[in-house]
Amino acid sequence: MSEKENLLKKANAEALKSPRVRWLPGTHIKIEIDEKNTSEFVDSIVHDETERQMMLEAIKANGHLTVEEISRFTSLLQAR
């Protein structure tokens, strides 16, 4: 398994333990959406948290990084 695959695997595990994801079912926001939209909403939050964890893991492993370096270590695209 490559370094990037290991990073993604670890980030996925950390994302699912994140309070941001665990608090989701208990939010007090009343949203009336169907099952498909609910699934897309949850998937989006887990995806965002996974990317966040990937960036944090890259920084923990390498110290201070520029945006370009984080992008290179994680294979995430830079925001334009």
KARA-V644593 format. One record per residue. N is the residue number from 1. RES is the residue in one small letter. SS is DSSP state (2 for helix, 1 for strand, 0 for the rest). NEAR is the number of other C-alpha atoms within 10 Angstrom. Layout:
# KARA-V644593
N;RES;SS;NEAR  N;RES;SS;NEAR
This chain:
# KARA-V644593
1;m;0;6  2;s;0;7  3;e;2;10  4;k;2;15  5;e;2;11  6;n;2;12  7;l;2;19  8;l;2;20  9;k;2;14  10;k;2;15  11;a;2;22  12;n;2;20  13;a;2;13  14;e;2;16  15;a;2;23  16;l;2;15  17;k;2;12  18;s;0;15  19;p;2;10  20;r;2;13  21;v;2;16  22;r;2;13  23;w;0;10  24;l;2;12  25;p;2;10  26;g;2;8  27;t;0;9  28;h;0;8  29;i;0;8  30;k;0;6  31;i;0;8  32;e;0;8  33;i;0;10  34;d;0;8  35;e;2;9  36;k;2;8  37;n;2;11  38;t;2;13  39;s;2;11  40;e;2;11  41;f;2;13  42;v;2;14  43;d;2;12  44;s;2;12  45;i;2;15  46;v;2;19  47;h;2;15  48;d;2;14  49;e;2;22  50;t;2;22  51;e;2;19  52;r;2;15  53;q;2;21  54;m;2;28  55;m;2;23  56;l;2;16  57;e;2;20  58;a;2;21  59;i;2;16  60;k;2;11  61;a;2;9  62;n;2;12  63;g;0;10  64;h;0;11  65;l;0;14  66;t;0;10  67;v;2;14  68;e;2;11  69;e;2;14  70;i;2;21  71;s;2;17  72;r;2;14  73;f;2;19  74;t;2;19  75;s;0;14  76;l;0;14  77;l;0;11  78;q;0;10  79;a;0;6  80;r;0;3
